[in-house]
Amino acid sequence: MKSLKFNQLNILKMNNQTYLPYQLHQLPKWFNKYNTEHLSIKGYCYILLEDHYENSPYFNYNNFKSGLTNNKDISYTQSR
């Protein structure tokens, strides 16, 4: 098995499956750790893309992908 090394928030593609990242406080309401295919890596929970389509009929992958940000991209300090 390959070791995963990355410093950015990424969409994972492993074994022809796609996993979408979430922080623990951002998990979808339908998420159930016993019935949902997921991985936990570096404080993020990666949920299988097929589970999104099964549990949320209005899920838009392109919208999710365009709204994906890393905390390093957001400036929390005030510029003067």
C-alpha positions as CSV (number, residue, x, y, z in Angstrom):
1,M,0.0,0.0,0.0
2,K,1.3,3.5,-0.9
3,S,1.7,6.0,1.9
4,L,-0.2,9.2,1.5
5,K,1.8,12.4,1.8
6,F,0.2,15.7,1.1
7,N,-0.2,19.1,2.8
8,Q,-3.2,20.4,1.0
9,L,-6.9,19.4,1.1
10,N,-7.4,17.1,-1.9
11,I,-10.0,14.9,-3.4
12,L,-8.6,11.4,-3.1
13,K,-8.8,8.9,-5.9
14,M,-7.9,5.3,-4.9
15,N,-8.7,2.0,-6.5
16,N,-11.0,3.7,-9.1
17,Q,-13.0,5.3,-6.3
18,T,-13.3,9.0,-5.4
19,Y,-13.3,10.2,-1.8
20,L,-14.4,13.8,-0.8
21,P,-12.9,15.5,2.2
22,Y,-14.7,16.9,5.2
23,Q,-13.7,18.3,8.5
24,L,-15.4,16.6,11.4
25,H,-17.7,19.5,12.2
26,Q,-18.7,19.7,8.5
27,L,-20.0,16.2,8.0
28,P,-23.3,15.8,6.1
29,K,-26.4,15.0,8.1
30,W,-26.8,11.7,6.4
31,F,-23.3,10.5,7.4
32,N,-23.2,7.4,9.6
33,K,-19.8,5.9,10.4
34,Y,-21.2,2.4,10.4
35,N,-23.0,2.5,7.0
36,T,-20.9,4.9,5.0
37,E,-17.7,4.1,3.2
38,H,-15.1,6.5,4.6
39,L,-11.4,7.1,5.5
40,S,-10.0,9.2,8.3
41,I,-6.6,10.9,7.5
42,K,-4.9,13.8,9.2
43,G,-8.1,15.1,10.9
44,Y,-10.2,14.9,7.8
45,C,-12.9,12.4,7.0
46,Y,-13.0,11.3,3.3
47,I,-16.4,10.0,2.2
48,L,-17.0,7.9,-0.9
49,L,-18.5,9.9,-3.8
50,E,-21.1,7.2,-4.5
51,D,-22.5,7.6,-1.0
52,H,-23.1,11.3,-1.7
53,Y,-25.2,10.4,-4.8
54,E,-27.1,7.7,-2.9
55,N,-28.0,9.8,0.2
56,S,-28.3,13.3,-1.4
57,P,-30.3,13.4,-4.7
58,Y,-29.4,17.1,-5.3
59,F,-25.6,16.7,-4.7
60,N,-23.5,18.6,-7.3
61,Y,-20.0,17.4,-7.6
62,N,-18.8,20.4,-9.6
63,N,-20.2,22.7,-7.0
64,F,-18.4,20.8,-4.2
65,K,-15.1,20.8,-6.1
66,S,-15.2,24.6,-6.9
67,G,-16.0,25.4,-3.2
68,L,-13.2,23.3,-1.8
69,T,-10.7,25.5,0.1
70,N,-7.8,24.9,2.3
71,N,-7.5,27.0,5.5
72,K,-4.1,28.2,4.2
73,D,-6.0,29.9,1.4
74,I,-8.2,32.0,3.7
75,S,-6.7,35.0,5.3
76,Y,-7.8,35.3,8.9
77,T,-5.6,38.4,9.7
78,Q,-6.8,41.9,9.0
79,S,-4.7,43.8,6.4
80,R,-3.8,47.4,7.4
